[in-house]
Amino acid sequence: MTFAKLVQDEFKKNKTRTLAELYDALSSNSEVSLEGTTLKHRIRSAIYGLKQANKVELVSKATYSTTENF
């Protein structure tokens, strides 16, 4: 499973997620072997891709929510 898919699955579970919630959820996931700044970079990169595809939007500081296109 790709890393972007893991982030997308987190947004399917909860429509609105903060970066901290994503960090916690994915760092405790057994499929993710990354940690620290590498993990944070991958999460932000996946969110950037979802933003470019208009699937998530920034709703407040470090908080993202899914759009109708999700």
Order of alpha helices (4+ residues) and beta strands (2+ residues): alpha-beta-alpha-alpha-beta-beta
